[in-house]
């Protein structure tokens, strides 16, 4: 499991794990922030998707939760 502060291969930083239900089986929403210069978009993801997520604002990733 990723720790708060972890950064995935696409430059997305894990800010927090929440108790809100995600939209995938048994998942919780994690708050993520884009680390790309000039972006900083904050959005939610299923915890199981964090490792591969791309920013929906600047990298063409799926919409956040």
N, C-alpha and C positions, 0 to 999 in steps of 0.2 A: 504494500500500500504506500502511496506517495505521502510524504510529509508536507505540512503547510510550509510554503516557501519554495517547494520544488518547482523546477522549470522543465517543461516537456521539450521534445525535439523541435517544436515549432515556435518556441519562445513564449509559451503561455505559462503564467505563474499561478500556482495554487494559493489562493488567499485564505480560504476557510472551507471546512466541511460543515454542511448544515444538516438539520433533521427533516427538511422538506423532502417529500417523495419526488423522485425523478420519474421519467416516463419509460424507463426500462425496468425489467423484472428485478424487484428487491433493491433498487438503487436509490441513493440519496443524492440531492443536488450539491455540487461543490461550486463555490464561487471562484472564478478564474479571471485574471487580468492579462491582457495582451501586452507583451514586452517589446513590440516593434516600435521603432522610433516614430514619434508623432501620433501614436494611436492611444494606447492605454485603456482601451475598451474593456469594461467589466461585464461579465455575463455568467450564466449558470450552465453547468454540464452534468451529465450523469457521472458519478465517480468512476465507473468502468470505462468511460471514454476519454478521461483526462489525458492519458499518455499519447493519444493521437489527434487531439483537437487542434483545429486551426481557428483563428479569429474570424467571426462572421462579418466583421466590419472591414477588415483590410486584407484578409487572406482567402476569402471565398469559402470559409467554413460554414457548417450548418448553423441555423439560428440557435441562439442560446435559450435556455429554459427560464 
